[in-house]
């Protein structure tokens, strides 16, 4: 009986001390792994998802419709901050300019069909205000686009009937 209890304890301890297969390990060459955030931005009757991946804490994102601008409030406690921001082109598009605390910040901007990706690297610590300003804000043209579409359809339907007379 003692042998069975002893063997049961050994097997139980072996099971409990074995590493779980679902553990996630962070690569050791990364000092600060990335944090991904999805920010729902409301503009007019639309909601756009802005995605950020950064190695510092982003506190808030606001949208300024008048300036066609996204403002990111962040806090970094180390030098060598990086961020990758994906912005739907229907929210803001065109030439994107990036400033941080009012000063121009060099950034890599990759334009895609549905979104633009902005990649930043900076060495500032503490609280930062990063602004991305576009040249276009597409929802402001949604009423005009609907009017143009209706007029185009009407012209396609009416012009062939006028030629018959």
Helices and strands as residue ranges (DSSP letters): H 2-17, E 35-43, E 46-54, E 57-64, E 69-76, E 81-88, E 97-100, E 103-104, E 107-111, E 115-122, E 126-133, G 138-141, H 142-164
